[in-house]
Amino acid sequence: MFTIGQQVQQEFGTQVMKIIDFEPDLIENVITQWEDEEGTIVTGKFMESQLLPAEE
C-alpha cells in the first residue's frame, strides 16, 4: 500500500515520481507527479502493481 508523498518508480523505469493522490474507483488509481528534463511538471496515472518504492 502506497501513501501520498511517497517516492515511487516503475518496475523497469528510472524516473522517480511522487504520489500526489489516489482515485480509488479507477484501475489506474495512483496519481504521480515528476519534473522532466526541461523542468516541466508531468502528471501520470498508474496501477499500484506497476509501481515500486523508489530506491534511495
C-alpha positions as CSV (number, residue, x, y, z in Angstrom):
1,M,0.0,0.0,0.0
2,F,1.4,3.4,-1.0
3,T,0.9,6.8,0.7
4,I,0.6,10.3,-0.6
5,G,4.0,11.9,-0.7
6,Q,5.8,8.6,-1.2
7,Q,8.5,8.4,-3.8
8,V,7.9,5.6,-6.4
9,Q,9.2,4.4,-9.7
10,Q,8.0,1.9,-12.4
11,E,9.3,-1.6,-12.2
12,F,11.6,-1.2,-15.2
13,G,11.9,2.6,-15.1
14,T,14.4,5.1,-13.7
15,Q,12.1,8.1,-13.3
16,V,11.4,8.8,-9.6
17,M,7.9,10.1,-9.1
18,K,6.0,11.4,-6.0
19,I,2.5,10.1,-5.3
20,I,0.1,13.1,-5.1
21,D,-3.3,11.5,-4.9
22,F,-5.4,8.4,-5.4
23,E,-8.6,7.7,-7.5
24,P,-10.0,4.6,-5.8
25,D,-12.7,4.0,-8.4
26,L,-10.2,3.6,-11.3
27,I,-7.9,0.8,-12.3
28,E,-5.1,3.2,-12.8
29,N,-5.7,4.7,-9.3
30,V,-2.3,6.1,-8.3
31,I,-1.6,9.7,-9.5
32,T,2.0,10.7,-9.6
33,Q,4.0,13.8,-10.5
34,W,7.6,14.4,-11.5
35,E,9.7,17.0,-13.2
36,D,11.1,16.2,-16.7
37,E,14.5,17.2,-18.1
38,E,13.1,20.6,-19.2
39,G,11.7,21.4,-15.8
40,T,8.1,20.7,-16.8
41,I,5.9,19.2,-14.1
42,V,4.3,16.0,-15.5
43,T,1.4,14.1,-14.0
44,G,0.8,10.4,-14.6
45,K,-1.6,7.6,-13.6
46,F,-0.5,4.1,-12.8
47,M,-1.9,0.9,-11.4
48,E,-0.4,0.0,-8.0
49,S,1.1,-3.2,-9.5
50,Q,3.2,-1.1,-11.9
51,L,5.0,0.8,-9.1
52,L,7.7,0.1,-6.6
53,P,9.0,2.2,-3.8
54,A,11.8,4.3,-5.2
55,E,15.4,3.2,-4.3
56,E,17.2,5.9,-2.3
